[in-house]
Amino acid sequence: MNARVPPVAEGTTNPVGPLLRGAAVPALGAVAVLTLVALFSSPSAAMSVLVGGTMALVALAVGPLLHQLCRNLDPNLVLGLVVFAYCTVIVLLGIGYALVNDASWLVGGFAGGGVFVVAAAWTIGQMRAASKLRQPLYLDEERTAGR
């Protein structure tokens, strides 16, 4: 009755990998579908979807990738790395926006659509992966004292 529940239903002690895959695969699929749809409009629209989608994918993937790499480090060190990574992502996105700011081939609506589709698919995929992961927060362990 008080059987010990494994840390993760799939038998892994690393829940970050399934969460990252569960979010990245739908996001990549969604941006690919939107790129194919935008290709019927124009090649620059398809390229704009790829630019927007790539920027969103990079921004969303940094956190889980960093968590995957740093999950066994000291929490104080991880906090410093996360803040540094966040600042780095903001700087890189600023550079990316500056590079495409004057691009006449960039179609703003399609680039924004790429950002939105990646963000929505990433969020839905991560929620679905988290619900399938079924990692318990509290274990029902046997009490050793106080009986």
Secondary structure, 3 states (H helix, E strand, C coil): CCCCCCCCCCCCCCCHHHHHHHHHHHHHHHHHHHHHHHHCCCHHHHHHHHHHHHHHHHHHHHHHHHHHHHCCCCHHHHHHHHHHHHHHHHHHHHHHHHHHCCCCCCCHHHHHHHHHHHHHHHHHHHHHHHHHHCCCCCCCCCCCCCC
